[in-house]
């Protein structure tokens, strides 16, 4: 059947030849750069406009909501993008994501109520939880863009959301001095981008295939089977979130909200390259999945190896800069209260190890050995529990930095071992770049 002119035009625009990895990376990199800068600038502005305790309240809302939100993703975007054919439609993925978002919202709000009896903290948690749930929907639509290798759509969405969210948060706090109003601004920004960009562009992608739709498909059997397939990635995410956010909760419990504000601000700065690394990972994930499915070990290892070496080189430079100029950088970026150069160096080292491990994780996802990830991250979670509860009460914030370094060192080791057992079988390359 011949395509109608307007469908053909959209097809040419959306799928006019597979986009290069560099082109995809550039699109997502710019978007993620805007997003990362906006998240970091939000903490920086709060630090300059308020005090460490206010930053600590915001960081506490993040520590309670982000892990639950990440688990609610259930790895559905990765499963969708790494699938080279399967029984599930995008509407099935979207329906399961909506169910997960509803459950996540209840858990986020409940965690805030159980954590504190402060009305301000609870309202901040509720609004931040709603923001994360809207982000869950956007993220799934971005998975549709990713499946079409239209990373430019993801980049544009992030370029819209980052500055708009920062503008609304900073303007709200500057005008009212209320963190509740500021976080409500972030929620409004997320809703606007979802309604006026993500959903319309998702419809534009979906209409190219008669089987795709941006509406949820409520097929109970398909949802149950898909949830079972996603279970190991959800478990792996739980374990990763323990590794990332347990130190923050232990800092808040042992050292207080002010210490959490300091730790969160420095962690945000040190870990900001992780979003850039994930940008590249998103750009190459579909290609890695094809290489692995084709048994093309040469190109699979070559692409992953170049990526990991580049990240390691940049991370080493970042650690050196943090060790030499950390106090000056933090005093300039935040205030003199945040000048903890030694802690920044520990966190920069941890961030480097995390970024390399995340590179290798994309190789594991491409292999679709999802239970391997869950088992590996169990080791990382055990390291996080033991180091956090041992080092932080004894050594304070320095102990938190050392704990983060040990956590992500174990993260890198277990992912590297898992990947080594799941490389594609060797075959002469016949893939086309």
Secondary structure, 3 states (H helix, E strand, C coil): CCCCHHHHHHHHHHHCCCCCHHHHHHHHHHHHHHHHHHHHHHHHHHHHHCCHHHHHHHHHHHHHHHHHHHHHHCCHHHHHHHCCCCCCCHHHHHHHHHHHHHHHHHHHHHHHHHHCCCHHHHHHHHHHHHHHHHHHHHHHHHHHHHHCCCHHHHHHHHHHHHHHHHHHHHHHHHHHCCHHHHHHHHHHHHHHHHHHHHHHHHHHHHCCCCCCCCCCCCCHHHHHHHHHHHHHHHHHHHHHHHHHHHHHHHHHHHHCHHHHHHHHHHHHHHHCHHHHHHHHHHHHHHHHHHHHHCCCHHHHHHHHHHHHHHHHHHHHHHHHHHHHHHHHHHHHHCCHHHCCHHHHHHHHHHHHHHHHHHHHHHHHHHHCCHHHHHHHHHHHHHHHHHHHHHHHHHHHHHHHHHHHHHHHHHHHHHHHHHHHCCCCCCCCCCCCC
